[in-house]
Structures are given as structure tokens and as C-alpha cells.
């Protein structure tokens, strides 16, 4: 049944929209950007800030365009004097209770409040300053919360509760005393928070941001005693262009590699290599569990937000978790062992940097399990946003850079490694290898499309040599919680479950460029699969550098050396307000 169409006028321009469309969305369809702060296209309506107020013929009061649906014959005006005066007044009120030291704010130049004040030519509030200085909370490796920058829009709360099902952030107090805080005002890592960073991705100001580690990288690059190498996650190449005004999903692999080399990195490697290595180990682990009656279903272990979640919320299910490290951590372990040995560079001189789409990766890199002999496998993790800062700091014209190739020997990655960047990619990459290892034949077709896409939960049954393998893919921690409850109750008979903490997987990670929405995620997913299709090697076990690594150094998947370097263990994490 076709949806009913509504005919209206916005600023005297005829508009046709589907029934149920909000005014703000109808205006956007004809190129009118109604100012807003609490509104987010992927969140349910809040109508808190009222900055999106518009005048509607026949209505005495202004209406919030984010919450008001269009109706037949409606006449909307977005720029009358009363509308403009109201919007300026709201911005003045917000600024009167806001730490306006923009130059020291990490969101300077990317702040929605700052942009709106520029748009309305508000240089400072004309109202008395009633802001209260509150110290920033900087107690974990991933996220910094600055209450002085908070405008109480509620976006972070909705991301945490509605998308992730965590509720680590909430409103407290009433009226003009209302604040956004954590339970018992604890630091985030001591609550249910998994440090996934989805709150930082939707925050319009600098109230929640990733911990900035760019200076540590700049210092290392300037140190002549350091051999600085960098790895880049598969999703970065399809997201970094957003920060430089390119269309969402544009593939900028070559320009990204050139930028990193021009910054002074000694070697630029591809995390796809680590992803292929992960498939070798995780795939072997799955086959071992199938053959020897191991704990099933087996859960993937690549997403650090998901690891933090299961450690805090479902520790009884930890035996289901693959012991394989993530691609980032596997790469780091190989860089500090195999690469160091092959190049003859002393371990103390090797400084490893990872460019990741994820704020929780900073926490992962700092875990004591991710290193040995007093050395962490990964020294610094930068998000996509931090890489953007570095590129701009160095003064590179990113869009006009020539293309370069990744360095060897850790720069070769397959298409299977590339699709790790999208939800379902780890599952599909594993199935390509497991199918061939178990049957001796290549899967036909090679693409397992049933596990692709943005759906919260995807299921498929794959016949592997007469053995039906039932798999599931979930993304977002809210979906993970539902799946874990099914596993606990024995309601599902899956063999293998992929879990990604963030919507759409890594392409929607908490460290991706500001402005990441579901529409943007879809374009990045398309690009990831284009990369896969265009690569000459599309299966992890056919990566020649991976084959050489096992032959010269590791031995075999799940072997003694591989287990020592590429596998780990996880444990229950108690929260401060948890009582047994």
C-alpha cells in the first residue's frame, strides 16, 4: 500500500511529503536547514531545546519542527522575525550557561553550538554568565566527559539507552539545576559504560569527546630514536573523506597512506593483514570446537566495546568467547616480535600506532593482557577524528594527495580482511575460510549476503560439507543483550555469533567523523564491499604474507607460538555499585 502524500508550503514553496513526516525533515527535502541541537535523524524525538521552532499559519504559538508532523494544506515559515528572535534568545540562554572557551575545546571547529552561534552572528551572550565550572572527568584511556560543555540536549542519553541499552548516562536534578551525569556520579569506566563512544559521536559540543593522544604521536614522530609504524583499520579508508568534505563512503585508501607517509611514519601497514590473521586463528578455533565438542555457540572477540560489555554484564558466558585477539592487537603482537626480528630493530625503538574507528580500542590497547615483558603491543590508538586533526595540523591538502601503497611485509590484506569494517564482515570472512578448510572446495558463491546490512540481527544457515552451520550477526549492544539472553535460556542453536558493539559495525564506530548517521553508514558499507570485490585476494588463507608468517615464524594456527602471541583471556569486571 502506497503511503499517503501530504501537500504543504514551506516559506511559500510547495512541498510534497509522506504522511508522518516531521516539518524539519520536509524542510530539509527542499534545502532548508532549520537550526536544531537536540534533534538527531537517527534518534526518537526529544523536543527539548526548541531551537527548531517555526511559525505555522493558524497556530498562536510556535511549533517545534522536530516533533510536529506535516498536515494537508499546512503553511510553514522558518525565518520570520518572531522565529529568528526566538532562536537567538534560545542560543543566548544556552551560551549564558556554557563554558565558552572554544580555543581550548577539542570540538573547536566541529561544534554544532559554535556553528549556530556563527550562523546567527552571536559573538557572546548578552545575558549574565551563570555557568558553573565543573572539572573534566579524565580517568580512562578512551573518553573524557566535560560537564561544563554540556547543553543538556539528551542526545548522549538516547544513544546510550536506545541504541546500546546501557543507560550509563542520565539526567539528574530538576529545572535550572538539571545536569547529565552517570549513576552515582561515578567515572564512566566504573559504571555499565563499555567506552564504545557512541555518546561522543552524537554530542553536539565538547561535553563528551575521545581522549586526545595526538601529541604522543607527534612526539614519537619527532624522536630520531623511534621507529614509528602505523596500522589503519579497514573502515578508516571509507570514512576519513567525510571530514574533508567528500561524499560519504568515498574510498581514499591511497591518499590516506600518502598522508601518513608524509607525516613521517617509517612504515604504513594495513590492519587488513591483522584481520586475515584473526580469521586464521578464529576459524581454526571454530573448527576445533566443532570437532572436539567445544563450547558453542562461539562468539567473535574483535569488538572491544562488546568485550567490555560481556565482561561486565554476562561474565557467565565468557567461555563462549573466542580467545583470538582483535586484528589490531594481533598486528601489534606481530609488529613487536616477527617484524622486530625481521628488521633487526630493537624492541625499545619500535613505536606502534593504530588508527581505529573506535574509542574503546584505546582501552583495549592499555589492557595488560595485550603485551608482554613490559611492552604493550600497541603504544597509541588514534581515532579517525584524531587522524583528521593530524592531517590538518601538518597542513596536508588531503583531497589532492597522490595515491600510495601500503608497505610490506605487513601491508598485504585480502578482501576478507577489508569487510571486517562492516557488520557481518567478520562472519563472512570466517565462513569463506572455514568452508574451504572443511570441504576442500571454494564456497559458491563466495559472498554470504545474508549476513550483510544494517539490521540489528541477521541469521543464516550454511551447509558446509553436509554439516549445517547456523550463524547470527548482531550489532549494537542492545541487540547483543537480547541475543545473550537467548543464549542463556537455551532458546537458540547457533554455532557462531558475530557481535559488534556499534551500529553497522566499525564503519559506525564511536571514533568516526562527527555527522555519522545511518544514511552515511550505508554508503560506507557499500564502499567496503566494493573494496572486497576489487581485490585480487578475497580469502584470508590465500594471503601470501600470512602464509609466509606461519611458515617462517608462527608454525600453524592454534600452535604454541600462535597461542602465546595471538590469543588471550577475559574475565569478569565488577562495577563499584554492584553488590553480590
VEXDREN-2710 file (C-alpha; in Angstrom, 1 decimal):
% VEXDREN-2710
k/r/px/py/pz
1/UNK/0.0/0.0/0.0
2/UNK/1.4/3.4/-1.0
3/UNK/1.8/5.9/1.8
4/UNK/-0.5/8.9/1.8
5/UNK/1.1/12.1/0.5
6/UNK/0.7/15.4/2.2
7/UNK/0.8/18.8/0.3
8/UNK/2.1/21.8/2.2
9/UNK/4.1/25.0/1.7
10/UNK/7.3/25.9/3.5
11/UNK/8.3/29.6/3.0
12/UNK/5.7/29.7/0.2
13/UNK/7.5/26.8/-1.6
14/UNK/5.1/23.9/-2.4
15/UNK/6.3/20.6/-0.8
16/UNK/5.0/17.1/-1.0
17/UNK/5.9/14.7/1.8
18/UNK/4.7/11.4/3.1
19/UNK/2.2/11.4/5.9
20/UNK/4.0/11.3/9.3
21/UNK/7.0/13.3/8.1
22/UNK/8.2/15.9/10.5
23/UNK/8.4/19.6/9.5
24/UNK/12.2/19.6/9.9
25/UNK/12.5/16.6/7.5
26/UNK/10.2/18.2/5.0
27/UNK/12.2/21.4/5.0
28/UNK/15.4/19.5/4.5
29/UNK/14.0/17.9/1.4
30/UNK/13.9/21.3/-0.3
31/UNK/17.3/22.5/1.0
32/UNK/16.2/24.4/4.1
33/UNK/18.2/23.6/7.3
34/UNK/16.1/24.5/10.3
35/UNK/18.5/25.1/13.2
36/UNK/18.5/22.4/15.8
37/UNK/20.5/20.9/18.7
38/UNK/18.6/18.1/20.4
39/UNK/17.3/16.7/17.1
40/UNK/19.2/13.8/15.6
41/UNK/17.9/12.0/12.5
42/UNK/18.5/8.5/14.0
43/UNK/17.0/9.2/17.4
44/UNK/13.5/9.4/18.7
45/UNK/12.1/12.9/19.1
46/UNK/13.1/14.8/22.3
47/UNK/11.9/18.4/21.5
48/UNK/13.9/19.8/24.4
49/UNK/15.9/22.7/23.1
50/UNK/13.0/24.3/20.9
51/UNK/15.7/25.8/18.7
52/UNK/13.9/24.3/15.7
53/UNK/10.7/26.4/16.4
54/UNK/8.8/27.5/13.3
55/UNK/5.7/29.6/12.7
56/UNK/2.6/27.8/11.3
57/UNK/-0.4/29.7/9.9
58/UNK/-3.4/29.4/12.2
59/UNK/-1.3/28.5/15.3
60/UNK/-0.9/31.0/18.1
61/UNK/2.4/29.5/19.3
62/UNK/5.5/28.5/17.6
63/UNK/5.8/24.8/16.9
64/UNK/8.8/22.5/17.3
65/UNK/9.6/21.3/13.8
66/UNK/11.4/18.2/15.1
67/UNK/8.2/16.8/16.7
68/UNK/5.4/18.3/14.6
69/UNK/4.1/16.2/11.7
70/UNK/3.0/17.9/8.4
71/UNK/-0.7/18.1/7.6
72/UNK/-2.6/18.8/4.4
73/UNK/-2.6/22.5/3.5
74/UNK/-0.1/23.4/6.2
75/UNK/1.8/26.7/5.7
76/UNK/5.2/26.9/7.5
77/UNK/7.5/29.8/7.9
78/UNK/11.0/29.2/9.1
79/UNK/12.5/32.7/9.1
80/UNK/10.1/35.2/10.3
81/UNK/11.1/37.9/12.9
82/UNK/9.5/36.1/15.8
83/UNK/11.1/32.8/14.8
84/UNK/14.5/34.4/14.5
85/UNK/14.2/36.3/17.8
86/UNK/13.2/33.1/19.5
87/UNK/16.2/31.2/18.1
88/UNK/18.6/33.9/19.0
89/UNK/17.1/34.1/22.5
90/UNK/17.5/30.3/23.0
91/UNK/21.1/30.4/21.9
92/UNK/21.8/33.3/24.2
93/UNK/20.3/31.3/27.1
94/UNK/22.4/28.3/26.2
95/UNK/25.6/30.4/26.0
96/UNK/25.0/32.1/29.3
97/UNK/25.3/28.6/31.0
98/UNK/28.1/27.3/28.8
99/UNK/31.9/27.3/29.1
100/UNK/32.7/29.4/26.1
101/UNK/36.4/28.8/26.0
102/UNK/36.3/27.5/22.4
103/UNK/40.0/27.7/21.7
104/UNK/40.8/25.0/24.3
105/UNK/37.9/22.8/23.3
106/UNK/38.7/19.6/21.3
107/UNK/35.5/20.2/19.3
108/UNK/36.6/23.7/18.2
109/UNK/35.6/24.0/14.5
110/UNK/33.3/20.9/14.7
111/UNK/30.9/22.1/17.4
112/UNK/27.3/22.4/16.4
113/UNK/26.6/25.1/19.0
114/UNK/29.6/27.1/17.8
115/UNK/28.4/26.8/14.2
116/UNK/24.9/28.0/15.1
117/UNK/26.3/31.0/17.0
118/UNK/28.3/31.8/13.9
119/UNK/25.3/31.4/11.8
120/UNK/23.3/33.9/13.9
121/UNK/26.2/36.2/14.5
122/UNK/26.3/35.7/18.2
123/UNK/29.8/36.5/19.4
124/UNK/28.9/36.3/23.1
125/UNK/25.8/36.1/25.2
126/UNK/24.1/39.3/26.2
127/UNK/22.8/37.7/29.3
128/UNK/24.7/37.4/32.6
129/UNK/27.1/34.4/32.8
130/UNK/25.5/31.8/35.1
131/UNK/27.8/28.9/34.1
132/UNK/29.5/26.9/36.8
133/UNK/32.9/25.5/36.2
134/UNK/33.0/21.7/36.5
135/UNK/36.2/19.7/36.2
136/UNK/36.5/17.4/33.2
137/UNK/36.5/13.7/34.1
138/UNK/39.6/12.2/32.5
139/UNK/40.0/8.8/34.2
140/UNK/40.1/6.3/31.5
141/UNK/42.1/5.8/28.2
142/UNK/39.0/6.3/25.9
143/UNK/36.6/9.1/26.8
144/UNK/36.7/12.5/28.5
145/UNK/33.5/14.0/29.9
146/UNK/33.4/17.7/30.4
147/UNK/30.2/18.8/32.2
148/UNK/31.0/22.5/31.6
149/UNK/30.4/22.0/27.9
150/UNK/27.1/20.1/28.3
151/UNK/24.0/21.8/26.9
152/UNK/21.5/19.1/28.2
153/UNK/20.3/18.1/24.8
154/UNK/19.9/14.5/25.8
155/UNK/21.5/13.0/22.6
156/UNK/24.1/11.1/24.5
157/UNK/21.5/9.6/26.8
158/UNK/19.4/8.4/23.9
159/UNK/22.4/6.9/22.2
160/UNK/23.4/5.1/25.3
161/UNK/19.9/3.9/26.2
162/UNK/18.0/3.4/23.0
163/UNK/20.9/2.2/20.8
164/UNK/23.2/0.4/23.3
165/UNK/20.7/-0.4/26.0
166/UNK/23.3/0.6/28.7
167/UNK/22.0/3.7/30.5
168/UNK/25.3/4.8/31.7
169/UNK/24.2/8.4/31.3
170/UNK/21.1/10.1/32.7
171/UNK/19.5/13.4/33.7
172/UNK/19.7/14.4/37.4
173/UNK/18.1/17.2/39.3
174/UNK/15.3/19.5/38.0
175/UNK/14.7/22.9/36.4
176/UNK/17.8/25.0/36.0
177/UNK/19.8/22.6/38.1
178/UNK/19.4/19.7/35.7
179/UNK/22.6/18.0/34.5
180/UNK/23.7/15.0/32.5
181/UNK/25.7/12.6/34.7
182/UNK/26.4/9.0/35.4
183/UNK/24.9/6.8/38.1
184/UNK/26.2/8.0/41.5
185/UNK/28.3/10.5/39.5
186/UNK/30.9/7.8/39.0
187/UNK/33.6/7.9/36.3
188/UNK/32.3/6.3/33.1
189/UNK/34.5/3.2/33.3
190/UNK/33.2/2.3/36.7
191/UNK/29.6/2.2/35.6
192/UNK/27.9/0.0/33.0
193/UNK/29.7/2.0/30.3
194/UNK/31.6/0.0/27.7
195/UNK/33.5/3.0/26.3
196/UNK/32.0/2.4/22.9
197/UNK/31.9/6.2/22.3
198/UNK/28.5/6.4/20.6
199/UNK/27.8/9.2/23.1
200/UNK/30.8/11.2/21.7
201/UNK/29.6/10.6/18.2
202/UNK/26.3/12.3/18.7
203/UNK/27.3/15.0/21.2
204/UNK/26.9/18.4/19.5
205/UNK/29.5/20.1/21.7
206/UNK/32.7/19.1/23.6
207/UNK/30.9/17.6/26.5
208/UNK/31.9/14.0/25.7
209/UNK/35.0/13.5/23.4
210/UNK/37.6/10.9/22.8
211/UNK/40.8/11.2/24.8
212/UNK/43.3/13.1/22.5
213/UNK/46.6/11.2/22.0
214/UNK/47.8/13.1/19.0
215/UNK/50.6/14.8/20.9
216/UNK/52.1/11.5/21.9
217/UNK/52.2/10.5/18.2
218/UNK/53.7/13.9/17.2
219/UNK/56.4/13.5/19.9
220/UNK/57.3/10.0/18.7
221/UNK/57.5/11.1/15.0
222/UNK/60.0/13.8/16.1
223/UNK/62.1/11.4/18.1
224/UNK/65.1/10.2/16.0
225/UNK/65.4/7.2/18.2
226/UNK/61.9/5.9/17.5
227/UNK/61.0/3.7/14.5
228/UNK/57.3/4.7/14.3
229/UNK/54.9/2.3/12.4
230/UNK/51.2/2.7/11.9
231/UNK/48.3/0.4/11.0
232/UNK/45.0/1.6/9.7
233/UNK/41.7/-0.2/10.2
234/UNK/39.6/-1.2/7.1
235/UNK/36.8/1.3/7.8
236/UNK/39.1/4.3/8.0
237/UNK/39.6/4.4/4.2
238/UNK/35.9/4.8/3.6
239/UNK/35.2/7.3/6.4
240/UNK/38.1/9.8/6.5
241/UNK/36.9/11.5/3.4
242/UNK/33.8/12.7/5.2
243/UNK/36.0/15.0/7.3
244/UNK/37.3/16.7/4.2
245/UNK/34.0/17.4/2.5
246/UNK/33.9/14.3/0.3
247/UNK/30.8/12.2/-0.3
248/UNK/30.1/9.6/2.4
249/UNK/31.8/6.3/1.5
250/UNK/34.4/7.6/-0.9
251/UNK/37.3/5.2/-0.9
252/UNK/40.5/7.1/0.0
253/UNK/43.0/4.3/0.7
254/UNK/45.9/5.6/-1.4
255/UNK/45.5/9.3/-0.2
256/UNK/45.4/8.1/3.4
257/UNK/48.6/6.1/3.0
258/UNK/50.3/9.1/1.4
259/UNK/49.2/11.4/4.2
260/UNK/50.7/9.1/6.8
261/UNK/54.0/8.7/5.0
262/UNK/54.2/12.5/4.6
263/UNK/53.7/12.9/8.3
264/UNK/56.9/10.9/8.9
265/UNK/55.7/7.4/9.8
266/UNK/58.6/5.0/9.0
267/UNK/56.2/2.3/7.8
268/UNK/52.5/2.4/6.9
269/UNK/50.7/-1.0/7.3
270/UNK/47.2/-2.3/6.8
271/UNK/45.2/-3.8/9.7
272/UNK/43.6/-6.0/7.0
273/UNK/46.7/-8.1/7.5
274/UNK/45.7/-8.5/11.1
275/UNK/42.2/-9.2/10.1
276/UNK/43.4/-12.1/7.9
277/UNK/45.5/-13.4/10.8
278/UNK/42.4/-13.2/13.0
279/UNK/40.4/-15.3/10.6
280/UNK/43.2/-17.9/10.5
281/UNK/43.1/-18.3/14.3
282/UNK/39.4/-17.7/14.9
283/UNK/38.5/-20.0/12.0
284/UNK/40.8/-22.7/13.4
285/UNK/39.3/-22.3/16.8
286/UNK/35.8/-22.7/15.5
287/UNK/36.7/-25.9/13.6
288/UNK/38.4/-27.2/16.7
289/UNK/35.3/-26.6/18.8
290/UNK/33.1/-28.3/16.2
291/UNK/35.4/-31.3/16.0
292/UNK/36.2/-31.7/19.7
293/UNK/32.9/-30.7/21.3
294/UNK/34.0/-27.2/22.5
295/UNK/31.7/-24.6/23.9
296/UNK/29.1/-23.4/21.3
297/UNK/28.0/-21.0/20.1
298/UNK/31.3/-19.3/19.8
299/UNK/31.3/-15.5/19.9
300/UNK/33.7/-13.3/18.0
301/UNK/36.1/-11.2/20.0
302/UNK/37.1/-8.3/17.7
303/UNK/35.0/-5.5/19.1
304/UNK/36.4/-4.1/22.4
305/UNK/33.1/-2.4/23.3
306/UNK/31.5/-5.9/23.1
307/UNK/34.3/-7.4/25.2
308/UNK/33.8/-4.8/27.9
309/UNK/30.0/-5.5/27.7
310/UNK/30.3/-9.2/28.2
311/UNK/32.9/-8.9/31.0
312/UNK/30.5/-6.6/32.9
313/UNK/27.1/-7.9/32.1
314/UNK/27.4/-11.6/31.1
315/UNK/30.6/-13.0/32.6
316/UNK/29.0/-16.4/32.9
317/UNK/29.1/-16.6/29.1
318/UNK/32.8/-15.8/28.7
319/UNK/33.6/-19.4/27.8
320/UNK/31.7/-18.9/24.6
321/UNK/34.1/-16.1/23.6
322/UNK/36.8/-16.7/21.1
323/UNK/40.2/-16.4/22.7
324/UNK/41.6/-14.8/19.5
325/UNK/42.8/-11.2/19.9
326/UNK/41.4/-8.5/17.7
327/UNK/43.1/-7.7/14.4
328/UNK/44.7/-4.6/15.9
329/UNK/46.2/-6.5/18.9
330/UNK/47.3/-9.4/16.7
331/UNK/49.1/-6.9/14.4
332/UNK/50.7/-5.2/17.4
333/UNK/52.0/-8.5/18.7
334/UNK/53.5/-9.5/15.4
335/UNK/55.0/-6.0/15.0
336/UNK/56.7/-6.3/18.3
337/UNK/58.1/-9.8/17.6
338/UNK/58.2/-11.0/14.0
339/UNK/58.7/-7.5/12.5
340/UNK/61.3/-6.6/15.1
341/UNK/63.2/-9.7/14.4
342/UNK/63.0/-9.5/10.6
343/UNK/64.2/-5.9/10.6
344/UNK/66.7/-6.1/13.4
345/UNK/65.3/-3.0/15.1
346/UNK/65.5/-3.2/18.9
347/UNK/62.1/-3.6/20.5
348/UNK/62.6/-0.4/22.6
349/UNK/62.8/1.7/19.4
350/UNK/59.6/0.4/17.8
351/UNK/56.6/2.6/18.5
352/UNK/53.3/1.3/17.2
353/UNK/50.3/3.5/16.3
354/UNK/46.9/2.2/15.4
355/UNK/44.3/4.3/13.5
356/UNK/40.9/2.9/14.6
357/UNK/37.2/3.9/14.2
358/UNK/36.7/3.1/17.9
359/UNK/37.2/4.8/21.2
360/UNK/37.2/1.5/23.1
361/UNK/40.3/0.4/21.2
362/UNK/42.2/2.9/23.4
363/UNK/41.1/0.9/26.4
364/UNK/41.9/-2.4/24.6
365/UNK/45.5/-1.3/23.8
366/UNK/46.1/-0.4/27.5
367/UNK/44.9/-3.8/28.8
368/UNK/47.8/-5.7/30.5
369/UNK/46.8/-8.8/28.5
370/UNK/47.8/-7.0/25.3
371/UNK/51.5/-7.1/25.8
372/UNK/54.5/-8.9/27.3
373/UNK/57.8/-8.2/29.0
374/UNK/56.8/-4.7/30.0
375/UNK/55.9/-3.7/26.4
376/UNK/52.3/-3.1/25.1
377/UNK/51.7/-4.4/21.6
378/UNK/50.1/-1.1/20.6
379/UNK/51.6/2.1/22.1
380/UNK/48.9/4.6/20.9
381/UNK/45.5/4.4/19.4
382/UNK/44.1/7.3/17.4
383/UNK/40.5/7.6/16.2
384/UNK/39.5/8.7/12.7
385/UNK/38.8/12.1/14.2
386/UNK/42.3/12.3/15.7
387/UNK/43.9/11.3/12.4
388/UNK/42.0/14.1/10.7
389/UNK/43.4/16.6/13.3
390/UNK/47.0/15.4/12.5
391/UNK/46.4/15.8/8.7
392/UNK/45.2/19.3/9.2
393/UNK/47.9/20.1/11.7
394/UNK/50.6/19.1/9.3
395/UNK/48.9/21.2/6.6
396/UNK/48.2/18.5/4.0
397/UNK/45.7/19.1/1.3
398/UNK/44.2/15.6/1.7
399/UNK/41.8/15.7/-1.3
400/UNK/44.7/16.4/-3.7
401/UNK/47.2/14.0/-2.4
402/UNK/48.5/11.3/-4.8
403/UNK/47.9/7.6/-4.0
404/UNK/50.5/5.3/-2.4
405/UNK/50.6/1.7/-1.5
406/UNK/50.9/0.1/2.0
407/UNK/54.4/-1.1/3.0
408/UNK/55.4/-4.7/3.2
409/UNK/55.6/-7.2/4.8
410/UNK/52.6/-6.4/7.0
411/UNK/50.7/-4.4/4.4
412/UNK/49.0/-7.1/2.3
413/UNK/45.4/-7.7/3.1
414/UNK/42.6/-9.7/1.5
415/UNK/39.0/-8.7/0.6
416/UNK/38.0/-10.8/3.6
417/UNK/40.1/-8.6/5.8
418/UNK/38.6/-5.4/4.3
419/UNK/35.0/-6.4/5.1
420/UNK/35.8/-6.6/8.8
421/UNK/34.8/-2.9/8.7
422/UNK/31.1/-3.7/8.3
423/UNK/28.7/-5.6/10.5
424/UNK/28.7/-9.2/9.2
425/UNK/32.1/-8.9/7.7
426/UNK/33.9/-11.0/10.3
427/UNK/31.3/-13.7/9.9
428/UNK/31.5/-13.7/6.1
429/UNK/35.3/-13.7/6.2
430/UNK/35.4/-16.6/8.6
431/UNK/32.9/-18.6/6.5
432/UNK/34.9/-18.2/3.3
433/UNK/37.9/-19.8/5.0
434/UNK/36.1/-22.3/7.2
435/UNK/34.0/-23.6/4.3
436/UNK/37.1/-24.2/2.2
437/UNK/39.1/-25.7/5.0
438/UNK/36.3/-28.1/5.9
439/UNK/35.2/-29.1/2.4
440/UNK/38.3/-28.6/0.3
441/UNK/36.3/-26.6/-2.1
442/UNK/35.7/-22.8/-2.5
443/UNK/32.3/-21.6/-1.4
444/UNK/29.9/-20.9/-4.3
445/UNK/29.0/-18.1/-4.3
446/UNK/31.9/-16.6/-2.2
447/UNK/29.6/-13.8/-1.0
448/UNK/27.5/-14.6/2.1
449/UNK/25.0/-11.8/1.6
450/UNK/22.5/-12.9/4.3
451/UNK/24.8/-11.6/7.0
452/UNK/25.2/-8.1/5.4
453/UNK/23.4/-4.9/6.1
454/UNK/22.3/-2.6/9.0
455/UNK/19.7/-4.9/10.5
456/UNK/20.2/-5.3/14.2
457/UNK/20.1/-9.1/13.9
458/UNK/20.9/-11.2/10.9
459/UNK/20.7/-15.0/10.7
460/UNK/21.8/-17.7/8.1
461/UNK/22.3/-21.4/7.9
462/UNK/25.3/-22.5/5.8
463/UNK/25.7/-26.1/4.6
464/UNK/29.4/-27.0/5.0
465/UNK/30.0/-30.4/3.6
466/UNK/26.7/-31.8/4.8
467/UNK/27.1/-30.0/8.2
468/UNK/24.5/-27.2/8.7
469/UNK/26.2/-24.3/10.5
470/UNK/23.7/-21.8/11.9
471/UNK/25.1/-18.4/12.4
472/UNK/23.9/-15.0/13.7
473/UNK/25.2/-11.4/13.4
474/UNK/24.2/-8.7/15.8
475/UNK/25.3/-5.1/16.0
476/UNK/24.6/-2.6/18.9
477/UNK/24.8/-3.7/22.5
478/UNK/21.1/-3.6/22.9
479/UNK/20.8/-6.3/20.3
480/UNK/23.7/-8.2/21.9
481/UNK/21.9/-8.2/25.2
482/UNK/18.8/-9.7/23.6
483/UNK/21.0/-12.4/22.0
484/UNK/22.8/-13.2/25.2
485/UNK/19.5/-13.7/27.0
486/UNK/18.5/-16.2/24.3
487/UNK/21.8/-18.0/24.6
488/UNK/21.5/-18.1/28.4
489/UNK/17.9/-19.6/28.2
490/UNK/19.0/-22.1/25.6
491/UNK/16.5/-20.7/23.0
492/UNK/18.9/-20.6/20.1
493/UNK/21.0/-23.3/18.4
494/UNK/23.6/-21.2/16.7
495/UNK/27.1/-22.4/16.0
496/UNK/28.8/-19.0/15.6
497/UNK/27.7/-15.5/16.6
498/UNK/29.4/-12.2/15.5
499/UNK/28.8/-9.3/17.8
500/UNK/29.8/-5.7/17.0
501/UNK/29.1/-3.0/19.6
502/UNK/28.4/-0.2/17.2
503/UNK/25.6/0.3/14.7
504/UNK/26.7/-1.1/11.4
505/UNK/30.0/-2.3/12.9
506/UNK/33.3/-0.4/12.7
507/UNK/32.0/1.9/9.9
508/UNK/29.7/3.4/12.6
509/UNK/32.3/3.3/15.4
510/UNK/32.4/5.9/18.2
511/UNK/35.6/7.4/16.8
512/UNK/34.4/8.1/13.3
513/UNK/33.8/11.6/11.9
514/UNK/31.1/13.7/13.5
515/UNK/28.0/13.6/11.4
516/UNK/27.9/9.8/11.1
517/UNK/24.3/8.8/10.6
518/UNK/22.6/5.6/9.4
519/UNK/22.5/7.1/5.9
520/UNK/26.2/7.6/6.0
521/UNK/26.8/4.1/7.4
522/UNK/25.0/2.6/4.4
523/UNK/27.3/4.4/2.0
524/UNK/30.4/3.2/3.9
525/UNK/29.2/-0.4/3.8
526/UNK/28.7/-0.3/0.1
527/UNK/32.3/1.0/-0.3
528/UNK/33.7/-1.7/1.9
529/UNK/32.2/-4.4/-0.3
530/UNK/33.4/-2.6/-3.4
531/UNK/37.0/-2.8/-2.0
532/UNK/36.5/-6.5/-1.3
533/UNK/35.2/-7.2/-4.8
534/UNK/38.1/-5.3/-6.5
535/UNK/40.9/-7.1/-4.6
536/UNK/42.8/-10.0/-6.2
537/UNK/42.8/-12.0/-3.0
538/UNK/39.4/-12.4/-1.3
539/UNK/40.1/-15.1/1.2
540/UNK/42.3/-14.8/4.3
541/UNK/44.1/-18.1/4.0
542/UNK/45.3/-17.1/0.5
543/UNK/47.2/-14.0/1.7
544/UNK/50.8/-14.8/0.7
545/UNK/52.2/-12.7/3.6
546/UNK/50.0/-14.7/6.1
547/UNK/51.2/-18.0/4.6
548/UNK/54.8/-16.8/4.9
549/UNK/54.3/-15.7/8.5
550/UNK/53.1/-19.1/9.6
551/UNK/55.8/-20.8/7.6
552/UNK/58.7/-18.7/9.0
553/UNK/57.5/-17.8/12.4
554/UNK/54.2/-19.0/13.9
555/UNK/54.1/-22.6/12.7
556/UNK/50.4/-23.3/12.5
557/UNK/47.1/-21.8/13.7
558/UNK/46.4/-22.6/17.3
559/UNK/50.0/-23.7/17.7
560/UNK/52.1/-22.9/20.7
561/UNK/53.6/-19.7/19.4
562/UNK/50.4/-18.6/17.8
563/UNK/48.5/-19.2/21.1
564/UNK/51.2/-17.3/23.1
565/UNK/51.1/-14.2/20.8
566/UNK/47.6/-14.1/19.2
567/UNK/45.3/-15.4/21.9
568/UNK/44.2/-14.0/25.3
569/UNK/41.7/-14.5/28.1
570/UNK/38.9/-12.3/29.5
571/UNK/37.5/-12.0/33.0
572/UNK/34.6/-10.7/35.0
573/UNK/34.6/-7.0/35.8
574/UNK/32.8/-5.8/38.9
575/UNK/31.2/-2.4/38.9
576/UNK/31.6/-0.2/42.0
577/UNK/27.8/-0.2/42.8
578/UNK/27.4/-3.9/42.1
579/UNK/26.7/-6.0/45.2
580/UNK/27.0/-9.8/45.4
END
